[in-house]
Amino acid sequence: MSDQETGQITGTADKDYNVIWFTEQCLANVLRLQTYQQDAERDGDQELADFFARARAESRKGAERGKALLRSRLAS
């Protein structure tokens, strides 16, 4: 694994990039899951709509945690 970029080229260490990536993926999931929830609601499947709503809430929590972690690390 020594051939992987570890910050020398991009200037962003893997651990920092990983938190940024995680946060971005959580936010992207919130948007995607909203579409899935709307699809289920349109088809009258409230159980599935509720499932996607809960999943959206969890992804939103992950994004908020990632943003908080990034704020604290970037401030130092």
GISUL-V172674 format. One record per residue. RES is the residue in three letters. SS is DSSP state (a for helix, b for strand, c for the rest). D_FIRST is the distance of its C-alpha to the first C-alpha in Angstrom with 1 decimal. Layout:
res->(RES RES)
ss->(SS SS)
d_first->(D_FIRST D_FIRST)
//
This chain:
res->(MET SER ASP GLN GLU THR GLY GLN ILE THR GLY THR ALA ASP LYS ASP TYR ASN VAL ILE TRP PHE THR GLU GLN CYS LEU ALA ASN VAL LEU ARG LEU GLN THR TYR GLN GLN ASP ALA GLU ARG ASP GLY ASP GLN GLU LEU ALA ASP PHE PHE ALA ARG ALA ARG ALA GLU SER ARG LYS GLY ALA GLU ARG GLY LYS ALA LEU LEU ARG SER ARG LEU ALA SER)
ss->(c c c c c c c c c c c c c a a a a a a a a a a a a a a a a a a a a a a a a a a a a a c c c a a a a a a a a a a a a a a a a a a a a a a a a a a a a a c c)
d_first->(0.0 3.8 5.4 5.8 9.3 10.2 13.9 14.8 15.6 17.0 18.3 17.2 14.9 12.5 15.1 17.9 16.7 16.1 19.7 21.0 19.4 20.8 24.1 24.3 23.6 26.3 28.7 28.1 28.7 32.0 33.2 32.2 33.8 36.9 37.4 36.9 39.4 41.9 41.6 42.4 45.3 46.7 46.8 48.5 45.7 45.9 43.8 40.9 41.5 41.5 38.3 36.6 38.4 36.9 33.4 34.0 35.2 32.1 29.8 32.0 31.7 27.9 28.2 30.8 28.6 25.7 28.2 29.7 26.4 25.6 29.2 29.0 25.8 27.0 30.4 29.1)
//
